[in-house]
Amino acid sequence: MTTTTTPPTDAKRARAALVVIASAQLMLVLDDTIANIALPSIQAELGMRSSTLPWVINAYILAFGGLLLLGGTLGDLAGRRRVLRIGLVLFTASSVVAGIAGTQEALIAARALQGVGAALAALNLLALITTTYSPGAARDKALAVYAAVSGIGITGGLLLGGVLVSTLGWRSVFLVNLPIGLVVLAGTRTLTESGRAGGRLDVLGAVTATTGLVALVFGVTHSGEAGVDAPVTLAALALAAVVLLVFLARQRLARAPMLPLVILADRNRAGSYVATAVIGGGLMGGFYLLTLFLQNLAGYDPLRTGLAFIPFSIGIIAGSAVGSSLASRASSRLLAGAGLLVAAGGLFWLSRISQESSYLLHIAPALLLTAAGLGGSFLVLTLTAVRAVPHEVVGIASSLVNTAQQVGAAIGLAALTATAVAVSAAEPDPISSGALSAGYSAAFVVAAIAAVGAAALVSVTVTTRTSASSRRHRTGTSGDGGCGARPSIPTPVRPDRAHGRLPSENADPRESEMKRVKALLLWLLRREPAALPDDPFGEPGGREPLPHTADSVAGSRLPVNALRAH
């Protein structure tokens, strides 16, 4: 792949480009959470059933997560600025449609189109940093700002959503994207276009992956209302199984697959992705359930609901900081497992709250505990997921961290909603406050059990040892024992899998794994202004920001970004 790295012609242009990139990223991240606060108002005005309401969130998440890898590849092939502009136009236009939607069907369709636009824009925003800024301080600053606004956007979405819904109504949470989108779109002329790579677009892979996930989420959601044995539920789950098997077969046989299965061959990475998906489900499911609980049962208005989530953001930052300080002294298995167990304790605590529960004594501490556990474990799992990845698929492996989180959020939200609906429906008066409270409590218990299960999975799959293939990657040796000196190469964000693999690289065999992890953490936290003395992935003399690390951190929406922002 050819990547053109062109330094900005002057400081003014550089600042303008950074404002555009940061504003676009902030707009996309805000939509991860801003709609949650508006859900009760949307449900009341459009008459949505409890089983349909999650699709306001899931339509966006599924389209975004399912097409994220395709969006990055399309940017490589057609030009990143061009694809970014297409994504921004689609995102902004569909936001307007969502804001004026008169039916639930129109709103859900618009949210899905928003997700498509976000998928086209997200990875290309990050990639454009490398084509707009030369390696060094300017690029480091741009990456830091990019990550900071990502972390700020999570809390900002909840707070801004509360303000907008309280003052202007629920439609404003979507219409606010119109002025922002137009300004950002006009500013994209300050960005430097990337070179184009040859290759193919795995459209069939993207279609089968997204279709299978939609069918799976629909089946899980429908089971809460109609039962697991309902014909529609069984048909949806069967369709999901068939289509996802077709997707896997396609990825195995395709010359340029969207998801090279070699990435999942290492059990450390596979376990990390699954655990990351559970974290995504806990995050989005927790936002969703607690938003409905606070507004429908506890009587909070939208603004107070948004403010109620501040302890969650504090917990994410604290958990990430603790995880980073311990990562060089403890095993990934121990840290990730402990974090997930702490999160499970917080989720179980949330299952015990009631309408009479004190916010300061019950809700806020439970949120803080849950977020601290998720934040600490997410950081460690991110590092594990991208450690010792073969060069030709390192960009995809990094992107999969975000994809796993988004897909996990969709499936987790569907499962938790189905649990809440089923438990409430089993009560004598399904719409009473007692029945709704029982449903929310049961869903939080399921989330806690899932976190415990993820901790158990981590204890089995995530190890301190690396596979033989990982060792070969780090030492730069091949099967025949040959090795070569590290050449001077450009810094691609998503190395092309079918058109030229990057050469193996030597590593300093005296460098311990824990020292590499520590170096990576220092890079993430920007504690050292100088370049890394050695690449944390075993690549000596790394003088530029790590392309795959930047992908994995800035592409992952929550804990690591919040950490780097501080």
MOGIBEL-V866856 format. One record per run of one state. SS is the DSSP state (H for helix, E for strand, - for the rest). FROM is the first residue (numbers start at 0). TO is the last residue. If there is no record, write none. Layout:
ss=SS from=FROM to=TO
ss=SS from=FROM to=TO
This chain:
ss=- from=0 to=9
ss=H from=10 to=45
ss=- from=46 to=48
ss=H from=49 to=52
ss=- from=53 to=53
ss=H from=54 to=77
ss=- from=78 to=78
ss=H from=79 to=99
ss=- from=100 to=102
ss=H from=103 to=131
ss=- from=132 to=135
ss=H from=136 to=167
ss=- from=168 to=170
ss=H from=171 to=189
ss=- from=190 to=201
ss=H from=202 to=225
ss=- from=226 to=229
ss=H from=230 to=252
ss=- from=253 to=259
ss=H from=260 to=264
ss=- from=265 to=265
ss=H from=266 to=296
ss=- from=297 to=300
ss=H from=301 to=307
ss=- from=308 to=308
ss=H from=309 to=325
ss=- from=326 to=330
ss=H from=331 to=349
ss=- from=350 to=357
ss=H from=358 to=384
ss=- from=385 to=389
ss=H from=390 to=424
ss=- from=425 to=431
ss=H from=432 to=460
ss=- from=461 to=466
ss=H from=467 to=474
ss=- from=475 to=511
ss=H from=512 to=524
ss=- from=525 to=532
ss=E from=533 to=534
ss=- from=535 to=537
ss=E from=538 to=539
ss=- from=540 to=545
ss=H from=546 to=553
ss=- from=554 to=557
ss=H from=558 to=564
ss=- from=565 to=565
